[in-house]
Amino acid sequence: MTNQATCAECLKSARIWRNKYFLYRSKWEFFKRQKNEVAANAIYGKMVFYLDTAVYLTKKAEQLSH
């Protein structure tokens, strides 16, 4: 048994992280519309983290496919 990730696994994980990003983005937009900057700023950090992780996993899948 190996710990090596496959391209398909990376893409599957990237999709999950991207979905989390969109969920938090909608929450962030809601708080921005409500002018609740404290909550919006708290959500923003998580939103960026989720997007960065999705991008990393997508790039990793691209590397594994070559």
N, C-alpha and C positions, 0 to 999 in steps of 0.2 A: 504494500500500500504506500502510495506516495502523497506528498503534500503539494505537488505541482498542480497549479490551476490550469484548466483548459479554457479555450476561447469561449466556448458555450457557457461555462460557469461564470466567467467574467462578465459576459453580456447579460446573463440573467441577473447577476448581482447589480450591475450598473442600472438595469431597468428598475429594480427595487429602490435603489438609492435615488434615481431620478423621480420616481413616484413620490418618495418622501419629500424631495425638493419641491415638487408642485403643490403638495399638501401644505407645506410650510409657507410657500409663496402666497397661496390664497389667504392663509391666516395673516401674513404680514400685510398684504393689501387691505384686508379687513381692518386691521388696527390702524393703518395709515389713514384710511377713510374716516375712522372714528377719531382721528387726531390723538391717538394714544401712543405717543412716541416711546414711552418706557417699554411697553409690551412689544411694539414694533422692533425696537432695537434688540430686545432679548430674542425674538424670533429670527432676526436677520442673521445673527451669527450661526445659528443652526442651519438656516437655509443655505448659506454660503458653503458650509461644511459638507452638506449633502450633495450640492452641485459639484464641488471639487472632487468628492469621492466618486461620483458617477463619471466624471470626465477621466479621472485616473484609470478606473476600471475599463472604460471604453478604449483608452489608449493601450492598456495592457492587453486587452483582447486582440487589438490590431497587431501588436508585436507578436503575440502567440500564433497568429494566423500565418505569419510569414516564415 
